[in-house]
Amino acid sequence: MDDELALDSAVLRIDQMLDTVTGSMTKAAELFNGVCNVTGPALSQLATLTPYSRSFSVVDNQTIVCTSASGNTYLPVENYFQNGKSLSLSYGPIPLKVTMTVNLKRTYGPYELIASIPTFYFNNDLAGRSQTENFYINIGSEYLDSQGKVSARLPQLNASESREKTAQSSRYDYSVIYHTLDQRNCLQQLLSEMTLFLLFLFAGPAIGFGVWRIIGKPKSLRTKFEMAIEKGEIQPYFQPQMSTQTEQLVGCEVLARWISPDDGIIPPNQFIPLAEESGLIVPMTRQLMAQVKRWLLPLQSSLPDGFHVSINFSSQHILSGEIIDDCRLFLKDFKANKVRLVVEITESELLNDNKQINETFSRLQELGILIAIDDFGTGYSNLSYLEDYTLDILKIDRKFINRITPENAHMHLIASIIDISNKMAMKTVVEGVETEMQIEIMKTLKPSWLQGFYYGKPVTGKEFYSLWLKRSNGSA
């Protein structure tokens, strides 16, 4: 009976999650007017602000024609769904291949809508109550476990020592399989609640901590990440930004790194999507700001005047309205004109004609904060942003400089962007400079600042001080 209750409870929770996503899909269907260039940004905003959904895609005549992740696209829907099913597992969000997602498809009038949901949202619902219990969600011919692993078959267990039950959702194309062992070995018995209590009581904190390390690690990646934020494992790294003409240090970009005691350095592309989807991106950014401030305050005498500190912010943070107080708190206690905070937001997160974002930008600029658009030239409706928003800095994406040579198309593109920026009284940062030839070309094009591995990779605060602040202060 307990097995059935646990199984039914898992199905109920997953159904409720998919119900929430279905409600968001209804809103997405209402927004789409048949023209992706017009409604794509609104779909992107909806995907950012609603729970669980990583992206929305529109299907017309069995072809995916529009996605909130990348705009216009043309992909056969059968690439993601077989045999008329409405749920599938794939790398996504469609059409990207960033993380494993569950894709939900629904029909709305002449179109079908697809929502891509990262699989880590299912981790808690699939976590067993003990080490002997395991839940799996079966979608099509694949199985997803509580660690986010997708397999073509279930693990083989000894039938005499295990039980297996299955429950099918009545509303969606999936089932949940429950596995548990009937017999416990001696080690599992020692890890029972009473024995664990006695271990802590009589064997002292060392054994207790060791047992916690075995059974107390969070099974949910979201929980693990939330604990990492609380413990200060998400740490700021700093990459120098240099004046193009003088090649002197003018600022730095703050980049998040997850330094896990168990897994080492975890790259941003593995945890930033999790932070955004789980709603933890705002507390993560806030904690990074606090760490950067604690590091910089004692070093003010080493900083050049007007030292730029660029920090990436999500649209969730900007739309929350809390960014004003967070930035004000960051700047408090610095000497006048010593630090210029730069709020970076990627172009793909901006929304045309969004009054709230523009008002927030204006309030930030009143505080002396600069607004920068990161990865400029990689999203949609690029030039319209220059008219719709009051911006201070354009950061030109590294893909434009990767293949640059004198007189090729990439050089002319960068020159055009710099020319437009100058005429609109904006600064420009060119990212990804790695060679001396690129530096020499940039000196002829005259962007404001340069950033890239040619000058230095992202490093810890201690390393940044030794490499750059001592040097710029003439003490090295």
Secondary structure, 3 states (H helix, E strand, C coil): CHHHHHHHHHHHHHHHHHHHHHHHHHHHHHHCCCCHHHHHHHHHHHHHHCCCCCEEEEEECCEEEEECCCEEEEEEHHHCCCCCCCEEEEEECCCCCCEEEEEEEEEECCEEEEEEEEHHHHHHHHCCCCCCEEEEEEECCEEECCCCCEECCCCCCCHHHEEEEEEECCCCCCEEEEEEECCCCHHHHHCCHHHHHHHHHHCHHHHHHHHHHHHCCCCCHHHHHHHHHHCCCEEEEEEEEEECCCCCEEEEEEEEEEEECCCEEECHHHHHHHHHHHCCHHHHHHHHHHHHHHHHHHHHHHCCCCEEEEEECCHHHHHHCCHHHHHHHHHCCCCCCCEEEEEEEEHHHCCCCCHHHHHHHHHHHHCCCEEEEEEECCCCCHHHHHHHCCCCEEEECCHHHHCCCCCCHHHHHHHHHHHHHHHCCCEEEEECCCCHHHHHHHHHHCCCEEECCCCCCCECHHHHHHHHHHHHCCCC
